[in-house]
Amino acid sequence: AFAADLTVSPGATLTLASNSRLTVSGTLTTNNALTIENGASLITNGTITGEATVNKTISGTTFHLFTLPVNESVAAMPLFEGYYVDEYIEANGAWTRLVDANSLSPLKGYSIKNSTGSANLSFSGELFTGNQTFSNLSYTPAATGYLYGWNLIGNPFPSAIDLDLSPFTNAGLNGFVYVWNGGNFVSGPLVGGAGTLTDNVIPASQGFFVRTTNATNSLLLPQASRVHSSQAFYKNTLEYTNVIGLTVNGNNAEDNMLFVINPQASAGFDQQFDAYKLFGNEDAPQLYTVVDNEN
């Protein structure tokens, strides 16, 4: 559906059912009575007044990379009771388990897993709209773990974003984002090129890694990149165009690698054009090359 300005009347409620799509080109006034069900998508091009409730379903027993869908800090307990919630610390390369006294912060990414399988989460607060900027993300050359510069952030919009639609202006970063698909990491280019991220689309509330290459850095998620997409939390379907792709399968997992002919690239490692290798589960197959001592 499409609306110019939209106001939820006082005393009324508006629920976007699963798989529904709504674009509001003007202002949205929620009167704190808007609910966005899991799988629904909202794109707003004007201002938003009021809060909304966003429901999310976390399915399966594997870890998901996740970011909050509202611009509010959320206490780890009691909302995430029964979940494993981990924060990645770039400075020491370690995953840290959140406990009762901790809170999740907007625009940060987390790894979450329900201890018993699928479960539903409900969040209330202000929705994200307009351009979103990440700046001066952590950069520690001596970090261990995935090594220096890895920061876990995410897509905070109540809709998916398409990395191909609008320039994702960035500085001091490697030119790819990295999404966990349940067994391995897949990569999507920020400035054009080829990657293994399905359609280069990042679903709503999907967390992803970026790698800083300098202490002064920034990344713009433009509002013009928002799309209505049916892609759920990350799936494995891949499409290749004008590149050579290799896939290895084993233990119910797969890994993919692309070779692209790019006249702007050098024979060595290029931060803008080459994606790093992040290793997946121990029992999942892995593909990578080594260039200038980088995987």
C-alpha positions as CSV (number, residue, x, y, z in Angstrom):
1,A,0.0,0.0,0.0
2,F,1.0,3.6,-0.5
3,A,0.1,6.7,1.5
4,A,1.1,10.4,1.3
5,D,0.6,11.4,5.0
6,L,-0.7,8.8,7.5
7,T,-2.1,9.3,11.0
8,V,-3.3,6.5,13.2
9,S,-6.4,8.1,14.8
10,P,-6.5,8.4,18.6
11,G,-8.1,5.3,20.1
12,A,-7.5,3.3,16.9
13,T,-4.8,0.8,16.1
14,L,-2.9,-0.1,12.9
15,T,-1.3,-3.4,12.4
16,L,1.0,-4.3,9.4
17,A,0.5,-8.0,9.1
18,S,3.3,-10.4,8.1
19,N,4.3,-10.0,4.5
20,S,2.4,-6.7,4.1
21,R,4.2,-3.6,2.6
22,L,3.5,0.0,3.3
23,T,5.2,3.1,1.9
24,V,4.5,6.5,3.4
25,S,5.9,9.4,1.3
26,G,5.0,12.1,3.8
27,T,4.7,12.2,7.6
28,L,3.6,9.3,9.8
29,T,1.9,9.9,13.1
30,T,1.5,6.6,15.1
31,N,-0.1,7.8,18.3
32,N,1.8,4.9,19.8
33,A,-0.7,2.5,18.2
34,L,1.3,1.1,15.2
35,T,2.3,-2.6,15.2
36,I,4.7,-4.1,12.7
37,E,4.4,-7.9,12.6
38,N,7.3,-10.2,11.8
39,G,7.9,-10.1,8.0
40,A,6.1,-6.8,7.4
41,S,7.9,-3.9,5.8
42,L,7.5,-0.1,6.3
43,I,9.3,2.6,4.3
44,T,8.8,6.2,5.4
45,N,10.2,9.2,3.5
46,G,9.0,11.9,5.9
47,T,9.2,12.3,9.6
48,I,7.7,9.9,12.2
49,T,5.9,11.1,15.3
50,G,5.2,8.6,18.0
51,E,6.4,5.1,18.8
52,A,5.6,1.7,17.3
53,T,5.7,-1.9,18.4
54,V,7.9,-4.2,16.2
55,N,7.5,-8.0,16.6
56,K,10.3,-10.3,15.5
57,T,10.5,-14.1,15.3
58,I,13.9,-15.7,15.7
59,S,13.7,-19.2,14.2
60,G,15.9,-22.2,14.5
61,T,18.6,-23.1,17.0
62,T,21.5,-21.4,15.3
63,F,23.0,-18.0,16.1
64,H,21.6,-15.0,14.2
65,L,23.3,-11.6,13.8
66,F,20.7,-9.1,15.0
67,T,20.2,-5.3,15.6
68,L,17.4,-3.5,17.4
69,P,14.5,-2.4,15.2
70,V,13.8,0.7,17.5
71,N,15.9,3.6,18.5
72,E,15.8,2.7,22.2
73,S,18.2,0.8,24.5
74,V,16.7,-2.5,25.6
75,A,17.5,-4.3,28.8
76,A,18.8,-7.9,28.2
77,M,16.4,-9.2,30.8
78,P,13.6,-10.1,30.9
79,L,13.0,-9.7,27.2
80,F,15.8,-12.0,26.2
81,E,15.2,-14.6,28.9
82,G,16.0,-18.0,27.3
83,Y,18.4,-16.5,24.8
84,Y,22.1,-16.4,24.4
85,V,23.0,-12.8,23.5
86,D,26.6,-12.0,22.7
87,E,28.4,-8.7,21.9
88,Y,31.5,-8.7,19.8
89,I,34.3,-6.5,21.2
90,E,36.6,-5.3,18.5
91,A,39.3,-4.1,21.0
92,N,40.1,-7.7,22.2
93,G,38.4,-9.8,19.5
94,A,36.1,-11.6,22.0
95,W,32.5,-12.4,22.2
96,T,31.0,-11.3,25.5
97,R,27.8,-12.8,26.9
98,L,25.3,-10.2,28.1
99,V,23.7,-10.8,31.5
100,D,20.8,-9.3,33.5
101,A,22.4,-5.9,34.1
102,N,23.4,-5.3,30.5
103,S,21.4,-3.5,27.8
104,L,21.4,-3.7,24.0
105,S,22.1,-0.4,22.2
106,P,20.6,0.9,19.0
107,L,22.7,0.6,15.8
108,K,24.9,-2.1,17.4
109,G,24.9,-5.7,16.2
110,Y,24.5,-8.7,18.4
111,S,24.6,-12.5,18.1
112,I,21.4,-14.1,19.5
113,K,20.2,-17.6,19.8
114,N,17.1,-19.0,21.5
115,S,18.0,-22.0,23.7
116,T,14.9,-24.0,22.7
117,G,14.4,-23.0,19.1
118,S,12.0,-20.5,17.6
119,A,10.7,-17.7,19.7
120,N,9.0,-14.3,19.4
121,L,10.3,-10.9,20.6
122,S,8.5,-7.6,20.9
123,F,10.1,-4.1,20.8
124,S,8.6,-0.7,21.4
125,G,10.1,2.6,20.6
126,E,10.9,5.2,17.9
127,L,11.4,3.8,14.4
128,F,14.5,4.6,12.3
129,T,14.0,6.8,9.2
130,G,16.3,9.0,7.1
131,N,20.0,8.5,6.5
132,Q,21.9,6.6,9.2
133,T,25.6,7.3,9.8
134,F,28.1,5.2,11.6
135,S,31.3,7.1,12.5
136,N,34.6,6.4,14.2
137,L,33.9,2.7,14.7
138,S,36.4,0.9,16.9
139,Y,39.9,0.3,15.4
140,T,42.5,-1.5,17.4
141,P,45.5,-2.7,15.4
142,A,46.6,-5.1,18.1
143,A,43.2,-6.8,18.5
144,T,43.0,-10.7,18.4
145,G,40.0,-12.8,17.4
146,Y,39.0,-11.9,13.9
147,L,42.0,-9.4,14.0
148,Y,41.7,-5.7,14.1
149,G,38.9,-3.5,12.9
150,W,35.9,-5.9,12.9
151,N,32.7,-4.1,14.1
152,L,29.3,-5.7,14.3
153,I,26.5,-3.2,13.3
154,G,23.2,-3.7,11.5
155,N,20.2,-2.5,9.4
156,P,18.0,-0.6,11.8
157,F,15.2,0.3,9.3
158,P,11.8,-1.5,9.4
159,S,12.5,-2.6,5.8
160,A,15.3,-4.3,4.0
161,I,18.2,-2.3,2.3
162,D,19.7,-3.0,-1.1
163,L,23.4,-2.3,-1.3
164,D,23.1,-1.8,-5.1
165,L,20.5,1.0,-5.0
166,S,22.3,4.0,-3.6
167,P,26.0,4.9,-2.8
168,F,26.9,3.6,0.6
169,T,29.4,6.4,1.3
170,N,32.2,5.1,3.4
171,A,35.7,6.0,4.4
172,G,38.3,4.1,6.4
173,L,36.5,0.8,5.7
174,N,37.0,-2.3,3.7
175,G,34.6,-2.2,0.8
176,F,32.3,-5.1,1.9
177,V,29.8,-6.1,4.6
178,Y,29.8,-9.6,6.0
179,V,26.6,-11.5,7.0
180,W,26.4,-14.8,8.9
181,N,24.1,-17.3,7.1
182,G,24.1,-20.0,9.8
183,G,27.2,-21.8,8.7
184,N,29.5,-19.3,7.0
185,F,29.9,-15.6,6.3
186,V,28.8,-14.2,3.0
187,S,30.0,-10.8,1.7
188,G,28.3,-7.9,-0.1
189,P,30.1,-5.0,-1.8
190,L,29.3,-1.5,-0.7
191,V,30.4,0.3,-3.9
192,G,29.5,-2.1,-6.7
193,G,31.1,-5.4,-7.7
194,A,30.3,-9.0,-6.9
195,G,29.7,-10.7,-3.6
196,T,28.0,-13.8,-2.2
197,L,25.2,-11.9,-0.4
198,T,21.9,-12.9,-2.0
199,D,20.8,-10.0,-4.3
200,N,23.0,-7.7,-2.1
201,V,19.9,-7.3,0.1
202,I,20.2,-7.0,3.9
203,P,16.9,-7.7,5.7
204,A,15.4,-5.5,8.5
205,S,17.1,-6.0,11.8
206,Q,19.9,-8.1,10.2
207,G,23.3,-7.6,11.9
208,F,26.5,-7.5,9.8
209,F,30.2,-7.0,10.2
210,V,32.3,-4.2,8.6
211,R,36.0,-3.9,9.0
212,T,37.7,-0.6,9.8
213,T,41.1,0.2,8.2
214,N,41.6,3.5,10.0
215,A,40.7,5.1,13.3
216,T,38.8,7.8,11.4
217,N,36.0,6.1,9.6
218,S,32.4,6.4,8.6
219,L,29.6,4.5,6.8
220,L,26.3,6.0,5.5
221,L,23.2,3.8,5.2
222,P,21.1,6.0,2.8
223,Q,17.4,6.0,3.1
224,A,17.2,5.7,-0.7
225,S,18.5,2.1,-0.3
226,R,15.4,0.9,1.5
227,V,13.3,-1.7,-0.3
228,H,10.4,-4.0,0.4
229,S,11.9,-7.4,0.3
230,S,10.6,-10.9,1.2
231,Q,14.1,-12.1,2.1
232,A,14.0,-13.5,5.6
233,F,17.0,-13.6,8.0
234,Y,19.7,-14.7,5.8
235,K,19.1,-17.5,3.2
236,N,21.6,-19.3,1.0
237,T,20.3,-18.9,-2.5
238,L,23.0,-17.3,-4.7
239,E,23.0,-15.7,-8.1
240,Y,26.2,-15.0,-10.1
241,T,26.4,-12.6,-13.1
242,N,29.6,-12.3,-15.3
243,V,31.8,-13.8,-12.7
244,I,33.3,-17.2,-12.0
245,G,31.9,-18.8,-8.8
246,L,33.1,-21.7,-6.9
247,T,30.9,-23.5,-4.3
248,V,32.0,-26.3,-1.9
249,N,29.4,-28.4,0.0
250,G,29.7,-30.6,3.0
251,N,28.1,-31.4,6.4
252,N,24.9,-29.6,5.3
253,A,26.8,-26.3,4.8
254,E,28.4,-24.6,1.9
255,D,31.0,-21.9,1.2
256,N,31.3,-19.7,-1.9
257,M,34.1,-17.8,-3.6
258,L,33.9,-15.4,-6.6
259,F,36.6,-14.4,-9.1
260,V,35.8,-11.1,-10.9
261,I,37.8,-9.4,-13.7
262,N,38.1,-5.8,-12.7
263,P,40.5,-3.5,-14.6
264,Q,40.6,-1.1,-11.6
265,A,41.9,-3.8,-9.3
266,S,45.6,-4.6,-8.7
267,A,47.3,-8.0,-8.5
268,G,47.6,-7.5,-4.8
269,F,45.0,-7.0,-2.0
270,D,42.6,-4.0,-2.6
271,Q,40.5,-2.8,0.3
272,Q,37.8,-1.5,-2.1
273,F,37.5,-4.6,-4.3
274,D,38.6,-7.6,-2.3
275,A,36.6,-9.2,0.6
276,Y,38.3,-10.8,3.6
277,K,37.7,-14.4,4.6
278,L,35.9,-14.9,7.8
279,F,35.8,-18.5,8.8
280,G,32.5,-20.3,9.6
281,N,31.6,-23.3,11.7
282,E,34.4,-25.8,12.4
283,D,32.5,-28.5,10.5
284,A,31.6,-26.3,7.5
285,P,33.7,-26.4,4.4
286,Q,35.8,-23.3,3.7
287,L,37.1,-21.6,0.5
288,Y,39.6,-18.8,0.3
289,T,42.7,-17.5,-1.4
290,V,45.8,-15.9,0.1
291,V,47.0,-12.6,-1.3
292,D,49.7,-10.4,0.5
293,N,49.4,-12.7,3.5
294,E,45.6,-11.9,3.8
295,N,42.9,-14.6,3.6
